[in-house]
Amino acid sequence: MNSQVTVCIAGVGHAAPAKIRANSEILKAFPDRTEEEIVRLTGIRERRYAADDESATDLGVIAVQNALTQAGMKAEQIDGIIMATLIPDQPVPAMASDLARRLGIPRVLAFDLNAACSGWLYALEVGRSFIISGTAKNVIVVTAELLSRITNPQDHETAFLFGDGAGAAILTAGAGGHRLHRMGLGGDAEQFDAIQRKGGGARMPWPLAADGHAEHFYLQMNGTSVFKHAVVGFAEQIEQTLARENLKPEDIAWVVPHQANERILKAVSKRVGIPYDKFVMTISKYGNTSAASVSMALGWAAEEGIFTEGDRIIFCSVGAGLTFAGGLLEW
């Protein structure tokens, strides 16, 4: 490894659809549930849904342009794009290629990555490694998810959870910017069935409604199992990051977590000894946007100006697979 290379986030950006879908709209399908119950169980009050003619790539372009503006860079300076998503606009070719075309940089390396909700952090580590190895100099790490397209409005486990959005970061080898440390990555494939969408792949490429397979094209979740393993997974990623960086909980200014569920993250806060008011939370207005949620929360916080120079920020995520990711950013 080239010890002289410092990988930094030069700029971040996010994008959300204009359409707001409040809990009250979703509750029409669940007359036995209340707004208070949904907020208590999830922390979500509303989420954004893309318009029918709006694509994930549309949102990705906006997020990238915002990140480039913050970085003071032009698209022509980019030589790599890594797109993290679990629902690309189309299976082939990679959504990153369409993004490169639309940004006017069609000759860059471009590919998609799927680590579900941990995808953006996985992609950060891949991009960081590319820069250290010399494969690329300036890399866009972007994610865009339209989970509204695969959320079952009749499923009480998932109907209230998911929303749409995008986020991006520009990684560079320059000394300026916000220093990105190594991401810790892991998983627990024993929990493969905890969160899944069975349809849409080679095993079940299209719905066979007559055979009762239509529900397999929606995201499905075992809420009890996910809650238990997510609390442990989030906490372990934070604790491992602290140990790897030789830090204590009081050294951390902010935690920017995957916006899974407010109850989960409050339990994580107690477990790791970092006050919950240090957790950057956007779940109330954006819901769970899977791989996009960490990048959206980071982009929102940067726009709001809540970080100060030198702040130590921990990223952490648990996603379907299960996948785990966590690491440190110095602002």
Contacts in CASP RR format, 6 or more apart in sequence:
PFRMAT RR
TARGET T0000
AUTHOR 0000-0000-0000
METHOD contacts of the structure
MODEL  1
MNSQVTVCIAGVGHAAPAKIRANSEILKAFPDRTEEEIVRLTGIRERRYA
ADDESATDLGVIAVQNALTQAGMKAEQIDGIIMATLIPDQPVPAMASDLA
RRLGIPRVLAFDLNAACSGWLYALEVGRSFIISGTAKNVIVVTAELLSRI
TNPQDHETAFLFGDGAGAAILTAGAGGHRLHRMGLGGDAEQFDAIQRKGG
GARMPWPLAADGHAEHFYLQMNGTSVFKHAVVGFAEQIEQTLARENLKPE
DIAWVVPHQANERILKAVSKRVGIPYDKFVMTISKYGNTSAASVSMALGW
AAEEGIFTEGDRIIFCSVGAGLTFAGGLLEW
1 132 0 8 1.000
2 132 0 8 1.000
2 133 0 8 1.000
2 134 0 8 1.000
5 131 0 8 1.000
5 132 0 8 1.000
5 173 0 8 1.000
6 173 0 8 1.000
6 174 0 8 1.000
6 175 0 8 1.000
6 176 0 8 1.000
6 179 0 8 1.000
7 127 0 8 1.000
7 128 0 8 1.000
7 131 0 8 1.000
7 132 0 8 1.000
7 171 0 8 1.000
7 172 0 8 1.000
7 173 0 8 1.000
7 179 0 8 1.000
7 180 0 8 1.000
8 171 0 8 1.000
8 172 0 8 1.000
8 173 0 8 1.000
8 174 0 8 1.000
8 175 0 8 1.000
8 176 0 8 1.000
8 177 0 8 1.000
8 178 0 8 1.000
8 179 0 8 1.000
8 180 0 8 1.000
9 169 0 8 1.000
9 170 0 8 1.000
9 171 0 8 1.000
9 177 0 8 1.000
9 178 0 8 1.000
9 180 0 8 1.000
9 329 0 8 1.000
10 70 0 8 1.000
10 71 0 8 1.000
10 72 0 8 1.000
10 73 0 8 1.000
10 138 0 8 1.000
10 170 0 8 1.000
10 171 0 8 1.000
10 172 0 8 1.000
10 174 0 8 1.000
10 176 0 8 1.000
10 177 0 8 1.000
10 178 0 8 1.000
11 67 0 8 1.000
11 68 0 8 1.000
11 70 0 8 1.000
11 71 0 8 1.000
11 72 0 8 1.000
11 169 0 8 1.000
11 170 0 8 1.000
11 177 0 8 1.000
11 178 0 8 1.000
11 302 0 8 1.000
12 66 0 8 1.000
12 67 0 8 1.000
12 70 0 8 1.000
12 167 0 8 1.000
12 168 0 8 1.000
12 169 0 8 1.000
12 170 0 8 1.000
12 295 0 8 1.000
12 298 0 8 1.000
12 299 0 8 1.000
12 302 0 8 1.000
13 63 0 8 1.000
13 64 0 8 1.000
13 66 0 8 1.000
13 67 0 8 1.000
13 70 0 8 1.000
13 167 0 8 1.000
13 168 0 8 1.000
13 169 0 8 1.000
13 295 0 8 1.000
13 299 0 8 1.000
13 302 0 8 1.000
13 303 0 8 1.000
14 63 0 8 1.000
14 66 0 8 1.000
14 165 0 8 1.000
14 166 0 8 1.000
14 167 0 8 1.000
14 168 0 8 1.000
14 292 0 8 1.000
14 295 0 8 1.000
14 296 0 8 1.000
14 298 0 8 1.000
14 299 0 8 1.000
14 300 0 8 1.000
14 303 0 8 1.000
15 59 0 8 1.000
15 60 0 8 1.000
15 62 0 8 1.000
15 63 0 8 1.000
15 66 0 8 1.000
15 144 0 8 1.000
15 165 0 8 1.000
15 166 0 8 1.000
15 167 0 8 1.000
16 48 0 8 1.000
16 59 0 8 1.000
16 164 0 8 1.000
16 165 0 8 1.000
16 166 0 8 1.000
16 286 0 8 1.000
16 296 0 8 1.000
17 48 0 8 1.000
17 49 0 8 1.000
17 50 0 8 1.000
17 51 0 8 1.000
17 54 0 8 1.000
17 59 0 8 1.000
17 164 0 8 1.000
17 165 0 8 1.000
18 48 0 8 1.000
18 51 0 8 1.000
19 48 0 8 1.000
19 49 0 8 1.000
19 50 0 8 1.000
19 51 0 8 1.000
20 46 0 8 1.000
20 47 0 8 1.000
20 48 0 8 1.000
20 49 0 8 1.000
21 46 0 8 1.000
21 47 0 8 1.000
21 48 0 8 1.000
21 49 0 8 1.000
21 148 0 8 1.000
21 163 0 8 1.000
22 45 0 8 1.000
22 46 0 8 1.000
23 35 0 8 1.000
23 38 0 8 1.000
23 39 0 8 1.000
23 44 0 8 1.000
23 45 0 8 1.000
23 46 0 8 1.000
23 160 0 8 1.000
24 35 0 8 1.000
26 153 0 8 1.000
26 159 0 8 1.000
26 160 0 8 1.000
27 33 0 8 1.000
27 34 0 8 1.000
27 35 0 8 1.000
27 38 0 8 1.000
29 153 0 8 1.000
29 154 0 8 1.000
29 159 0 8 1.000
30 156 0 8 1.000
30 159 0 8 1.000
33 156 0 8 1.000
38 44 0 8 1.000
38 160 0 8 1.000
39 45 0 8 1.000
40 263 0 8 1.000
41 261 0 8 1.000
41 263 0 8 1.000
42 160 0 8 1.000
42 161 0 8 1.000
42 261 0 8 1.000
42 262 0 8 1.000
42 263 0 8 1.000
42 283 0 8 1.000
42 287 0 8 1.000
43 261 0 8 1.000
43 262 0 8 1.000
43 263 0 8 1.000
43 283 0 8 1.000
43 284 0 8 1.000
44 160 0 8 1.000
44 161 0 8 1.000
44 262 0 8 1.000
44 283 0 8 1.000
44 284 0 8 1.000
44 287 0 8 1.000
44 288 0 8 1.000
45 284 0 8 1.000
45 285 0 8 1.000
46 284 0 8 1.000
46 285 0 8 1.000
46 287 0 8 1.000
47 148 0 8 1.000
47 162 0 8 1.000
47 163 0 8 1.000
47 164 0 8 1.000
47 285 0 8 1.000
47 286 0 8 1.000
47 287 0 8 1.000
47 289 0 8 1.000
48 163 0 8 1.000
48 164 0 8 1.000
48 165 0 8 1.000
48 286 0 8 1.000
49 148 0 8 1.000
49 163 0 8 1.000
49 164 0 8 1.000
50 56 0 8 1.000
50 58 0 8 1.000
50 59 0 8 1.000
50 146 0 8 1.000
50 148 0 8 1.000
50 149 0 8 1.000
50 164 0 8 1.000
50 165 0 8 1.000
54 146 0 8 1.000
55 89 0 8 1.000
55 146 0 8 1.000
56 85 0 8 1.000
56 87 0 8 1.000
56 88 0 8 1.000
56 89 0 8 1.000
56 95 0 8 1.000
56 144 0 8 1.000
56 145 0 8 1.000
56 146 0 8 1.000
56 164 0 8 1.000
56 165 0 8 1.000
56 166 0 8 1.000
57 89 0 8 1.000
57 95 0 8 1.000
57 98 0 8 1.000
57 99 0 8 1.000
57 102 0 8 1.000
57 144 0 8 1.000
59 144 0 8 1.000
59 146 0 8 1.000
59 164 0 8 1.000
59 165 0 8 1.000
59 166 0 8 1.000
60 99 0 8 1.000
60 142 0 8 1.000
60 144 0 8 1.000
60 166 0 8 1.000
60 167 0 8 1.000
60 168 0 8 1.000
61 99 0 8 1.000
61 102 0 8 1.000
61 103 0 8 1.000
62 166 0 8 1.000
63 142 0 8 1.000
63 144 0 8 1.000
63 165 0 8 1.000
63 166 0 8 1.000
63 167 0 8 1.000
63 168 0 8 1.000
63 295 0 8 1.000
64 75 0 8 1.000
64 99 0 8 1.000
64 103 0 8 1.000
64 140 0 8 1.000
64 142 0 8 1.000
64 168 0 8 1.000
66 168 0 8 1.000
67 140 0 8 1.000
67 142 0 8 1.000
67 167 0 8 1.000
67 168 0 8 1.000
67 169 0 8 1.000
67 170 0 8 1.000
68 74 0 8 1.000
68 75 0 8 1.000
68 170 0 8 1.000
70 170 0 8 1.000
70 302 0 8 1.000
71 170 0 8 1.000
71 172 0 8 1.000
73 138 0 8 1.000
73 170 0 8 1.000
73 172 0 8 1.000
75 103 0 8 1.000
75 104 0 8 1.000
75 105 0 8 1.000
76 105 0 8 1.000
77 138 0 8 1.000
78 103 0 8 1.000
78 105 0 8 1.000
78 108 0 8 1.000
78 138 0 8 1.000
78 139 0 8 1.000
78 140 0 8 1.000
78 170 0 8 1.000
79 108 0 8 1.000
79 109 0 8 1.000
79 136 0 8 1.000
79 137 0 8 1.000
79 138 0 8 1.000
79 139 0 8 1.000
80 100 0 8 1.000
80 108 0 8 1.000
80 109 0 8 1.000
80 110 0 8 1.000
80 130 0 8 1.000
80 136 0 8 1.000
80 138 0 8 1.000
80 139 0 8 1.000
80 140 0 8 1.000
81 96 0 8 1.000
81 99 0 8 1.000
81 100 0 8 1.000
81 103 0 8 1.000
81 105 0 8 1.000
81 108 0 8 1.000
81 109 0 8 1.000
81 110 0 8 1.000
81 111 0 8 1.000
81 139 0 8 1.000
81 140 0 8 1.000
81 142 0 8 1.000
82 96 0 8 1.000
82 110 0 8 1.000
82 111 0 8 1.000
82 112 0 8 1.000
82 113 0 8 1.000
82 123 0 8 1.000
82 126 0 8 1.000
82 127 0 8 1.000
82 139 0 8 1.000
82 140 0 8 1.000
82 141 0 8 1.000
82 142 0 8 1.000
83 94 0 8 1.000
83 95 0 8 1.000
83 96 0 8 1.000
83 99 0 8 1.000
83 110 0 8 1.000
83 111 0 8 1.000
83 112 0 8 1.000
83 113 0 8 1.000
83 123 0 8 1.000
83 142 0 8 1.000
83 143 0 8 1.000
83 144 0 8 1.000
84 112 0 8 1.000
84 113 0 8 1.000
84 114 0 8 1.000
84 115 0 8 1.000
84 119 0 8 1.000
84 120 0 8 1.000
84 122 0 8 1.000
84 123 0 8 1.000
84 141 0 8 1.000
84 142 0 8 1.000
84 143 0 8 1.000
84 291 0 8 1.000
85 95 0 8 1.000
85 112 0 8 1.000
85 114 0 8 1.000
85 143 0 8 1.000
85 144 0 8 1.000
85 145 0 8 1.000
85 291 0 8 1.000
86 114 0 8 1.000
86 116 0 8 1.000
86 145 0 8 1.000
86 197 0 8 1.000
86 290 0 8 1.000
86 291 0 8 1.000
86 320 0 8 1.000
87 145 0 8 1.000
87 146 0 8 1.000
87 147 0 8 1.000
87 149 0 8 1.000
87 150 0 8 1.000
88 94 0 8 1.000
88 95 0 8 1.000
88 112 0 8 1.000
89 95 0 8 1.000
89 98 0 8 1.000
91 201 0 8 1.000
94 110 0 8 1.000
94 111 0 8 1.000
94 112 0 8 1.000
95 112 0 8 1.000
95 144 0 8 1.000
96 110 0 8 1.000
96 111 0 8 1.000
96 112 0 8 1.000
96 142 0 8 1.000
97 110 0 8 1.000
97 111 0 8 1.000
99 110 0 8 1.000
99 140 0 8 1.000
99 142 0 8 1.000
100 106 0 8 1.000
100 108 0 8 1.000
100 110 0 8 1.000
109 135 0 8 1.000
109 136 0 8 1.000
113 119 0 8 1.000
113 122 0 8 1.000
113 123 0 8 1.000
113 126 0 8 1.000
115 121 0 8 1.000
115 122 0 8 1.000
115 123 0 8 1.000
115 291 0 8 1.000
115 319 0 8 1.000
115 323 0 8 1.000
115 325 0 8 1.000
116 195 0 8 1.000
116 290 0 8 1.000
116 291 0 8 1.000
116 319 0 8 1.000
116 320 0 8 1.000
116 321 0 8 1.000
116 323 0 8 1.000
117 258 0 8 1.000
117 260 0 8 1.000
117 288 0 8 1.000
117 290 0 8 1.000
117 291 0 8 1.000
117 293 0 8 1.000
117 317 0 8 1.000
117 318 0 8 1.000
117 319 0 8 1.000
117 320 0 8 1.000
117 323 0 8 1.000
118 185 0 8 1.000
118 258 0 8 1.000
118 291 0 8 1.000
118 317 0 8 1.000
118 318 0 8 1.000
118 319 0 8 1.000
118 323 0 8 1.000
118 324 0 8 1.000
118 325 0 8 1.000
119 143 0 8 1.000
119 291 0 8 1.000
119 317 0 8 1.000
119 323 0 8 1.000
119 325 0 8 1.000
120 141 0 8 1.000
120 143 0 8 1.000
120 167 0 8 1.000
120 291 0 8 1.000
120 292 0 8 1.000
120 294 0 8 1.000
120 295 0 8 1.000
120 317 0 8 1.000
121 183 0 8 1.000
121 185 0 8 1.000
121 294 0 8 1.000
121 315 0 8 1.000
121 317 0 8 1.000
121 325 0 8 1.000
121 326 0 8 1.000
121 327 0 8 1.000
122 183 0 8 1.000
122 185 0 8 1.000
122 323 0 8 1.000
122 325 0 8 1.000
123 141 0 8 1.000
123 142 0 8 1.000
123 143 0 8 1.000
124 141 0 8 1.000
124 169 0 8 1.000
124 171 0 8 1.000
124 180 0 8 1.000
124 183 0 8 1.000
124 315 0 8 1.000
125 182 0 8 1.000
125 183 0 8 1.000
125 184 0 8 1.000
125 185 0 8 1.000
125 325 0 8 1.000
127 136 0 8 1.000
127 139 0 8 1.000
127 141 0 8 1.000
127 171 0 8 1.000
128 171 0 8 1.000
128 180 0 8 1.000
128 182 0 8 1.000
128 183 0 8 1.000
129 135 0 8 1.000
130 136 0 8 1.000
130 139 0 8 1.000
131 137 0 8 1.000
131 139 0 8 1.000
131 171 0 8 1.000
131 172 0 8 1.000
131 173 0 8 1.000
137 172 0 8 1.000
137 173 0 8 1.000
138 170 0 8 1.000
138 171 0 8 1.000
138 172 0 8 1.000
138 173 0 8 1.000
139 170 0 8 1.000
139 171 0 8 1.000
139 172 0 8 1.000
140 168 0 8 1.000
140 169 0 8 1.000
140 170 0 8 1.000
140 171 0 8 1.000
141 168 0 8 1.000
141 169 0 8 1.000
141 170 0 8 1.000
141 171 0 8 1.000
141 295 0 8 1.000
142 166 0 8 1.000
142 167 0 8 1.000
142 168 0 8 1.000
142 169 0 8 1.000
142 295 0 8 1.000
143 166 0 8 1.000
143 167 0 8 1.000
143 168 0 8 1.000
143 291 0 8 1.000
143 292 0 8 1.000
143 295 0 8 1.000
144 165 0 8 1.000
144 166 0 8 1.000
144 167 0 8 1.000
144 292 0 8 1.000
145 163 0 8 1.000
145 164 0 8 1.000
145 165 0 8 1.000
145 166 0 8 1.000
145 289 0 8 1.000
145 290 0 8 1.000
145 291 0 8 1.000
145 292 0 8 1.000
146 164 0 8 1.000
146 165 0 8 1.000
147 162 0 8 1.000
147 163 0 8 1.000
147 164 0 8 1.000
147 219 0 8 1.000
147 288 0 8 1.000
147 289 0 8 1.000
147 290 0 8 1.000
148 162 0 8 1.000
148 163 0 8 1.000
148 164 0 8 1.000
150 197 0 8 1.000
150 217 0 8 1.000
150 218 0 8 1.000
150 219 0 8 1.000
151 158 0 8 1.000
151 159 0 8 1.000
151 161 0 8 1.000
151 162 0 8 1.000
151 163 0 8 1.000
151 218 0 8 1.000
151 219 0 8 1.000
152 158 0 8 1.000
152 159 0 8 1.000
152 215 0 8 1.000
152 218 0 8 1.000
152 219 0 8 1.000
152 220 0 8 1.000
153 159 0 8 1.000
155 218 0 8 1.000
155 220 0 8 1.000
157 220 0 8 1.000
157 221 0 8 1.000
157 222 0 8 1.000
157 223 0 8 1.000
158 218 0 8 1.000
158 219 0 8 1.000
158 220 0 8 1.000
158 221 0 8 1.000
161 221 0 8 1.000
161 261 0 8 1.000
161 287 0 8 1.000
161 288 0 8 1.000
162 219 0 8 1.000
162 287 0 8 1.000
162 288 0 8 1.000
162 289 0 8 1.000
162 290 0 8 1.000
163 286 0 8 1.000
163 287 0 8 1.000
163 288 0 8 1.000
163 289 0 8 1.000
164 289 0 8 1.000
165 286 0 8 1.000
165 289 0 8 1.000
165 292 0 8 1.000
165 296 0 8 1.000
166 292 0 8 1.000
166 295 0 8 1.000
166 296 0 8 1.000
167 292 0 8 1.000
167 295 0 8 1.000
167 296 0 8 1.000
167 299 0 8 1.000
168 295 0 8 1.000
169 295 0 8 1.000
169 298 0 8 1.000
171 180 0 8 1.000
178 329 0 8 1.000
178 330 0 8 1.000
178 331 0 8 1.000
179 329 0 8 1.000
179 330 0 8 1.000
180 329 0 8 1.000
181 245 0 8 1.000
181 327 0 8 1.000
181 328 0 8 1.000
181 329 0 8 1.000
181 330 0 8 1.000
182 244 0 8 1.000
182 327 0 8 1.000
183 315 0 8 1.000
183 325 0 8 1.000
183 326 0 8 1.000
183 327 0 8 1.000
184 237 0 8 1.000
184 240 0 8 1.000
184 241 0 8 1.000
184 244 0 8 1.000
184 324 0 8 1.000
184 325 0 8 1.000
184 326 0 8 1.000
184 327 0 8 1.000
185 323 0 8 1.000
185 324 0 8 1.000
185 325 0 8 1.000
185 326 0 8 1.000
186 323 0 8 1.000
186 324 0 8 1.000
186 325 0 8 1.000
187 321 0 8 1.000
187 322 0 8 1.000
187 323 0 8 1.000
187 324 0 8 1.000
188 229 0 8 1.000
188 321 0 8 1.000
188 322 0 8 1.000
188 324 0 8 1.000
189 321 0 8 1.000
189 322 0 8 1.000
191 225 0 8 1.000
191 229 0 8 1.000
191 321 0 8 1.000
191 322 0 8 1.000
192 321 0 8 1.000
192 322 0 8 1.000
193 222 0 8 1.000
194 221 0 8 1.000
194 222 0 8 1.000
194 223 0 8 1.000
194 225 0 8 1.000
194 226 0 8 1.000
194 229 0 8 1.000
194 320 0 8 1.000
194 321 0 8 1.000
194 322 0 8 1.000
195 219 0 8 1.000
195 220 0 8 1.000
195 221 0 8 1.000
195 222 0 8 1.000
195 226 0 8 1.000
195 319 0 8 1.000
195 320 0 8 1.000
195 321 0 8 1.000
195 322 0 8 1.000
196 219 0 8 1.000
196 220 0 8 1.000
196 320 0 8 1.000
197 216 0 8 1.000
197 217 0 8 1.000
197 218 0 8 1.000
197 219 0 8 1.000
197 220 0 8 1.000
198 204 0 8 1.000
198 216 0 8 1.000
198 217 0 8 1.000
198 220 0 8 1.000
199 205 0 8 1.000
199 207 0 8 1.000
199 213 0 8 1.000
199 216 0 8 1.000
199 217 0 8 1.000
200 206 0 8 1.000
200 217 0 8 1.000
204 213 0 8 1.000
204 216 0 8 1.000
207 213 0 8 1.000
207 214 0 8 1.000
207 216 0 8 1.000
207 217 0 8 1.000
208 214 0 8 1.000
227 261 0 8 1.000
227 263 0 8 1.000
227 264 0 8 1.000
229 318 0 8 1.000
229 322 0 8 1.000
230 260 0 8 1.000
230 261 0 8 1.000
230 264 0 8 1.000
230 318 0 8 1.000
230 319 0 8 1.000
231 264 0 8 1.000
231 267 0 8 1.000
231 268 0 8 1.000
231 271 0 8 1.000
233 318 0 8 1.000
233 322 0 8 1.000
233 324 0 8 1.000
234 257 0 8 1.000
234 258 0 8 1.000
234 260 0 8 1.000
234 264 0 8 1.000
234 265 0 8 1.000
234 268 0 8 1.000
234 316 0 8 1.000
234 317 0 8 1.000
234 318 0 8 1.000
235 268 0 8 1.000
235 271 0 8 1.000
235 272 0 8 1.000
236 324 0 8 1.000
237 316 0 8 1.000
237 317 0 8 1.000
237 318 0 8 1.000
237 324 0 8 1.000
237 325 0 8 1.000
237 326 0 8 1.000
237 327 0 8 1.000
238 255 0 8 1.000
238 268 0 8 1.000
238 272 0 8 1.000
238 274 0 8 1.000
238 314 0 8 1.000
238 316 0 8 1.000
238 326 0 8 1.000
239 272 0 8 1.000
240 326 0 8 1.000
241 247 0 8 1.000
241 314 0 8 1.000
241 316 0 8 1.000
241 326 0 8 1.000
241 327 0 8 1.000
241 328 0 8 1.000
242 248 0 8 1.000
242 249 0 8 1.000
242 251 0 8 1.000
242 252 0 8 1.000
242 272 0 8 1.000
242 314 0 8 1.000
244 327 0 8 1.000
244 328 0 8 1.000
245 312 0 8 1.000
245 328 0 8 1.000
247 312 0 8 1.000
247 328 0 8 1.000
249 272 0 8 1.000
249 273 0 8 1.000
249 274 0 8 1.000
251 312 0 8 1.000
252 274 0 8 1.000
252 278 0 8 1.000
252 312 0 8 1.000
252 313 0 8 1.000
252 314 0 8 1.000
253 278 0 8 1.000
253 307 0 8 1.000
253 308 0 8 1.000
253 310 0 8 1.000
253 311 0 8 1.000
253 312 0 8 1.000
253 313 0 8 1.000
253 331 0 8 1.000
254 278 0 8 1.000
254 279 0 8 1.000
254 280 0 8 1.000
254 301 0 8 1.000
254 306 0 8 1.000
254 307 0 8 1.000
254 311 0 8 1.000
254 312 0 8 1.000
254 313 0 8 1.000
254 314 0 8 1.000
255 269 0 8 1.000
255 274 0 8 1.000
255 278 0 8 1.000
255 279 0 8 1.000
255 280 0 8 1.000
255 313 0 8 1.000
255 314 0 8 1.000
255 316 0 8 1.000
256 279 0 8 1.000
256 280 0 8 1.000
256 294 0 8 1.000
256 297 0 8 1.000
256 298 0 8 1.000
256 301 0 8 1.000
256 313 0 8 1.000
256 314 0 8 1.000
256 315 0 8 1.000
257 265 0 8 1.000
257 268 0 8 1.000
257 279 0 8 1.000
257 280 0 8 1.000
257 294 0 8 1.000
257 297 0 8 1.000
257 315 0 8 1.000
257 316 0 8 1.000
257 317 0 8 1.000
258 288 0 8 1.000
258 293 0 8 1.000
258 294 0 8 1.000
258 316 0 8 1.000
258 317 0 8 1.000
258 318 0 8 1.000
258 319 0 8 1.000
259 281 0 8 1.000
259 282 0 8 1.000
259 283 0 8 1.000
259 286 0 8 1.000
259 287 0 8 1.000
259 288 0 8 1.000
259 289 0 8 1.000
259 293 0 8 1.000
259 294 0 8 1.000
259 296 0 8 1.000
259 297 0 8 1.000
260 283 0 8 1.000
260 288 0 8 1.000
260 293 0 8 1.000
260 318 0 8 1.000
260 319 0 8 1.000
261 283 0 8 1.000
261 288 0 8 1.000
262 281 0 8 1.000
262 283 0 8 1.000
262 284 0 8 1.000
265 276 0 8 1.000
265 279 0 8 1.000
265 281 0 8 1.000
266 276 0 8 1.000
268 316 0 8 1.000
269 275 0 8 1.000
269 276 0 8 1.000
269 279 0 8 1.000
280 297 0 8 1.000
280 298 0 8 1.000
280 300 0 8 1.000
280 301 0 8 1.000
280 306 0 8 1.000
281 297 0 8 1.000
282 293 0 8 1.000
282 296 0 8 1.000
282 297 0 8 1.000
282 300 0 8 1.000
283 293 0 8 1.000
286 293 0 8 1.000
286 296 0 8 1.000
287 293 0 8 1.000
289 296 0 8 1.000
290 319 0 8 1.000
294 315 0 8 1.000
294 317 0 8 1.000
298 315 0 8 1.000
301 307 0 8 1.000
307 313 0 8 1.000
307 331 0 8 1.000
308 331 0 8 1.000
309 331 0 8 1.000
310 330 0 8 1.000
310 331 0 8 1.000
311 330 0 8 1.000
311 331 0 8 1.000
312 328 0 8 1.000
312 329 0 8 1.000
312 330 0 8 1.000
312 331 0 8 1.000
313 328 0 8 1.000
313 329 0 8 1.000
313 330 0 8 1.000
313 331 0 8 1.000
314 326 0 8 1.000
314 327 0 8 1.000
314 328 0 8 1.000
314 329 0 8 1.000
315 325 0 8 1.000
315 326 0 8 1.000
315 327 0 8 1.000
315 328 0 8 1.000
315 329 0 8 1.000
316 325 0 8 1.000
316 326 0 8 1.000
316 327 0 8 1.000
317 323 0 8 1.000
317 324 0 8 1.000
317 325 0 8 1.000
317 326 0 8 1.000
318 324 0 8 1.000
END
